[in-house]
Amino acid sequence: MTGSELSLILILILLVRIVLIAAPWPAALLVAAIAAEAGLARGLAAAAGVVLAVLVWVALGWAGLAGLASHGPWLTVLSSVVLLGLATATARGPLGQGAQGPGAASAFAALGLTALLHGTQPGLALRWASQPGQIADLGWNALPGLALVAALYAALVFGLSRPRPRAAYARHARTVQAALAGLYLLGALLALLRLG
């Protein structure tokens, strides 16, 4: 491994870490997998799904409707159902029932799936919609915060859609998809346990 390859890997790890801190992990992992499997265009569409979900919660917060939408267990249940569905779909490749991973979807489907996954995360509602115009736990204004999240996701997609990361993903696709399916399943189970 050359010094430039090692530097690229370290930069990508740093970007993934920043994105995981900036947003709930299921969507970050889905965007990363789509970018590594399907390339830049579909990866950017998936990243746009994250931004769309945040915009919806910010708009609900400004309209005063976020409290109604985010209270109660329904959002956690919906999040669990989405994660279980994603775990099932992602596990099909490693189980030999389909070689296609999350990147097999069209750009529009990638946008919709990521928006649905990210939009149903209860933490997202609390972070972006509980204080209209502010990011609750950071005290930042919502729109510059949203721009930062969009830039971080774009950087993640750009980094993972390059030829070498895509080749590495292709070599280990079944293993990565199995790990993703396990993480999505774990996320669904943890969300359901919080209900009890």
C-alpha positions as CSV (number, residue, x, y, z in Angstrom):
1,M,0.0,0.0,0.0
2,T,1.4,3.3,-1.0
3,G,1.4,6.5,1.1
4,S,-1.2,8.1,-1.1
5,E,-3.5,5.1,-0.8
6,L,-3.1,5.1,3.0
7,S,-3.9,8.9,3.0
8,L,-7.0,8.3,1.0
9,I,-8.2,5.6,3.3
10,L,-7.6,7.8,6.4
11,I,-9.4,10.7,4.8
12,L,-12.4,8.4,4.0
13,I,-12.4,7.0,7.5
14,L,-12.5,10.6,8.8
15,L,-15.3,11.6,6.5
16,V,-17.3,8.5,7.5
17,R,-16.8,9.4,11.1
18,I,-17.9,13.0,10.6
19,V,-21.0,11.9,8.7
20,L,-21.9,9.3,11.3
21,I,-21.7,12.0,14.0
22,A,-23.7,14.5,11.8
23,A,-26.5,12.1,11.1
24,P,-28.0,8.8,12.2
25,W,-25.9,5.9,11.1
26,P,-28.4,3.9,9.1
27,A,-28.7,6.5,6.4
28,A,-25.0,7.1,6.3
29,L,-24.3,3.5,5.8
30,L,-26.9,3.2,3.1
31,V,-25.5,6.3,1.2
32,A,-22.0,4.8,1.5
33,A,-23.1,1.4,0.2
34,I,-25.0,3.0,-2.7
35,A,-22.0,5.2,-3.7
36,A,-19.5,2.3,-3.5
37,E,-21.8,0.0,-5.4
38,A,-23.5,2.2,-8.0
39,G,-21.2,5.2,-8.4
40,L,-21.4,9.0,-8.1
41,A,-24.9,9.7,-9.6
42,R,-26.8,7.3,-7.5
43,G,-24.7,8.1,-4.5
44,L,-25.6,11.8,-4.8
45,A,-29.2,10.9,-5.3
46,A,-29.1,8.9,-2.0
47,A,-27.4,11.8,-0.3
48,A,-30.2,14.1,-1.6
49,G,-32.6,11.8,0.1
50,V,-31.0,12.6,3.4
51,V,-31.2,16.3,2.7
52,L,-34.9,15.9,1.7
53,A,-35.7,14.1,4.9
54,V,-34.1,16.8,7.0
55,L,-35.9,19.6,5.0
56,V,-39.2,17.9,5.7
57,W,-38.5,17.8,9.5
58,V,-37.3,21.5,9.4
59,A,-40.4,22.5,7.6
60,L,-42.6,20.6,10.1
61,G,-40.8,22.4,12.9
62,W,-41.3,25.8,11.4
63,A,-45.0,25.0,10.8
64,G,-45.4,23.9,14.4
65,L,-46.4,20.4,13.4
66,A,-43.2,18.5,14.4
67,G,-44.4,18.0,18.0
68,L,-47.5,16.2,16.7
69,A,-45.5,14.1,14.3
70,S,-42.6,13.2,16.6
71,H,-44.4,12.3,19.8
72,G,-45.6,8.8,20.5
73,P,-44.2,5.4,19.5
74,W,-45.4,5.4,15.9
75,L,-42.2,6.9,14.5
76,T,-40.0,4.3,16.3
77,V,-42.2,1.5,15.1
78,L,-42.1,2.9,11.5
79,S,-38.3,3.2,11.8
80,S,-38.1,-0.4,12.9
81,V,-40.2,-1.6,10.0
82,V,-38.1,0.3,7.5
83,L,-34.9,-1.1,9.1
84,L,-36.3,-4.6,9.0
85,G,-37.2,-4.3,5.4
86,L,-33.8,-2.9,4.5
87,A,-32.1,-5.7,6.5
88,T,-34.1,-8.3,4.6
89,A,-33.4,-6.7,1.2
90,T,-29.7,-6.3,1.9
91,A,-29.4,-9.9,3.2
92,R,-30.6,-11.3,-0.1
93,G,-27.2,-10.9,-1.8
94,P,-25.2,-12.8,0.9
95,L,-27.8,-15.5,1.0
96,G,-27.5,-16.1,-2.7
97,Q,-31.0,-14.9,-3.5
98,G,-29.8,-12.0,-5.5
99,A,-26.4,-10.5,-6.2
100,Q,-27.7,-6.9,-6.2
101,G,-27.1,-4.7,-3.2
102,P,-28.6,-1.3,-2.4
103,G,-27.0,0.3,-5.4
104,A,-29.1,-1.7,-7.8
105,A,-32.0,0.7,-7.4
106,S,-32.5,3.6,-9.8
107,A,-31.4,7.1,-8.7
108,F,-35.0,8.0,-7.9
109,A,-35.5,4.9,-5.8
110,A,-32.2,5.6,-4.0
111,L,-33.4,9.1,-3.1
112,G,-36.7,7.8,-1.9
113,L,-35.3,4.9,0.1
114,T,-32.7,7.1,1.8
115,A,-35.3,9.8,2.5
116,L,-37.7,7.2,4.1
117,L,-34.9,5.6,6.1
118,H,-33.5,8.9,7.4
119,G,-36.9,10.6,7.9
120,T,-38.2,7.9,10.1
121,Q,-35.3,8.1,12.6
122,P,-36.7,9.5,15.9
123,G,-33.4,11.3,16.7
124,L,-33.7,13.2,13.4
125,A,-37.1,14.6,14.5
126,L,-35.7,15.7,17.9
127,R,-32.6,17.2,16.4
128,W,-34.0,19.2,13.5
129,A,-37.6,19.9,14.4
130,S,-37.9,20.4,18.1
131,Q,-36.7,24.0,18.1
132,P,-37.8,25.6,14.8
133,G,-34.9,27.1,12.9
134,Q,-32.3,25.5,15.2
135,I,-30.5,22.2,15.5
136,A,-31.5,21.3,19.1
137,D,-28.4,19.6,20.4
138,L,-25.9,21.9,18.7
139,G,-27.6,25.3,19.0
140,W,-26.8,26.0,15.3
141,N,-29.1,27.6,12.8
142,A,-30.8,24.8,10.8
143,L,-30.0,26.0,7.3
144,P,-26.2,26.3,7.6
145,G,-26.3,23.0,9.5
146,L,-28.2,21.4,6.7
147,A,-25.7,22.8,4.2
148,L,-22.9,21.2,6.3
149,V,-24.6,17.8,6.3
150,A,-25.2,18.0,2.5
151,A,-21.5,18.9,2.0
152,L,-20.4,16.0,4.2
153,Y,-22.6,13.5,2.5
154,A,-21.4,14.8,-0.9
155,A,-17.8,14.4,0.2
156,L,-18.5,10.8,1.4
157,V,-20.2,9.9,-1.9
158,F,-17.4,11.5,-3.9
159,G,-14.8,9.6,-1.9
160,L,-16.5,6.2,-2.1
161,S,-17.5,6.4,-5.7
162,R,-13.9,6.6,-6.9
163,P,-12.6,3.5,-8.8
164,R,-10.5,2.0,-6.0
165,P,-13.2,2.1,-3.2
166,R,-15.7,0.7,-5.7
167,A,-13.3,-2.1,-6.7
168,A,-12.8,-2.9,-3.0
169,Y,-16.5,-3.0,-2.5
170,A,-17.1,-5.2,-5.5
171,R,-14.5,-7.7,-4.2
172,H,-16.1,-7.9,-0.8
173,A,-19.7,-7.1,-1.7
174,R,-21.3,-10.2,0.0
175,T,-19.4,-9.6,3.2
176,V,-20.2,-5.9,3.3
177,Q,-23.9,-6.6,2.5
178,A,-24.1,-9.2,5.2
179,A,-22.6,-6.8,7.8
180,L,-25.0,-4.1,6.7
181,A,-27.9,-6.4,7.0
182,G,-26.8,-7.4,10.5
183,L,-26.4,-3.7,11.5
184,Y,-29.8,-2.8,10.1
185,L,-31.4,-5.7,12.0
186,L,-29.6,-4.7,15.2
187,G,-30.9,-1.1,14.7
188,A,-34.4,-2.4,14.3
189,L,-34.2,-4.6,17.4
190,L,-32.7,-1.8,19.5
191,A,-35.4,0.6,18.4
192,L,-38.1,-1.9,19.3
193,L,-36.5,-2.5,22.7
194,R,-36.7,1.2,23.4
195,L,-40.5,1.0,23.1
196,G,-40.7,-1.5,26.1
